[in-house]
Amino acid sequence: MAETGASSRKAPKAADSDLSLRVATYNIHKGVVRDLFGLRRVPRIHELRARLHDLQADLVFLQEVQGRHERNAQRFEHWPVEPQDQFLARSPTLKHSFEVAYGQNATYLHGHHGNALLSRFPIVGLENRDVSDHALEKRGILHCLVTLQGRQAHCFVVHFGLFARSRERQAQVLIDWIDREVAADAPLIIAGDFNDWRNQLSQRFAERLGVQEVFDVARPRGVTERVAHFVRDRSLSPGQEAQDRVARLPRMVRTARTYPALVPWLRMDRIYTRGFRISAAQVLRGPEWAQLSDHSPLVADLSLHP
């Protein structure tokens, strides 16, 4: 279930019934990290772009993306002249590019940052909502409509607050938003940095929205997790798929550890889906990823229900 690197993968292909795609979520920490001793800021935006494109993902949910940063542009040589979302959308060879949507959340004297979605499929609509709970912590949720095999999928890029009460209110805003504006049979992906290290929101999302967290469904690797999945699957009614009911059952597998990237311990990042089959999920760990951001990225392989 957890891997140290990204596996190779071909471009998405549409079959008669299913469409396979890869989804990733990553808090990129504005493309700048501290050195080993924490004394110097090191730009990593160029290396980060190369690794993002190596993932061969079809949808990339990004947090802490800088639309503008004048100080970094003056401080670092070769800092991109365009917004980070546009820079990251193009591969280093300029042979491939994503469509991109950006939602500005935090504004300061020298720039601004927010969430972004990179998509290999057409983005046909977007909305960014301010869900800030107080003036010291600006947060937003970016909602994009993406066309997948003739169907519109709803993608929500999330970055919740550091305080539990803020996260509770922000989660309720998201739930109410989806309840009102997203059809129950529409494909849905919610991904990002939830800062939910105590995992208090997952069951609530499952019960209210019918979503599945990808690490709950992907085939477990550990013996304990395999036993838990076996017991859960045997509790289902005959002929009923595990993935159709897993959202209503108690969680058997905890979410992935993604923070801090050097030695991941806290479970901060999530990918929730509805209307997709989940075939694999992995957290990308290792020194090469720890040099790019303070979070580790998550990757999941999905297929769209016909």
HUTA-V171393 format. One line per field, one symbol per residue. ss: DSSP state (@ for helix, = for strand, . for the rest). psi: psi as a letter, one per 40 degrees, with the letter a starting at -180 (. if undefined). Layout:
ss->???
psi->???
//
This chain:
ss->..=..........=....=========.@@@===......===.@@@@@@@@@@....===========@@@@@@........@@@@@@=......=.==========..=========...========...=..=..=========..=========....@@@@@@@@@@@@@@@@@@......======........@@@@@@@@..==@@@@.....@@@@@@@@@@@@.......@@@@@@@..........=......=..======.=========..@@@@....=..=======..
psi->dhieihiiiiihhhaddihiihhiihhefeehiiadeedhhhhedddddddddddfidhhhiifhhdigddddddhifhhdiiddddddhideediiiiiihhhdhhideaiiaiihhheihheiihhhhfheideghiihhhihhhhfeihihhhhhgiieidddddddddddddddddehidehhhhhiahefgeefeedddddddefihhdeddihididddddddddddeeiihehidddeddeiihdhiiihehiddghdigdiihiiheiihdiiihhiidddeedieiiiihhhihhh.
//
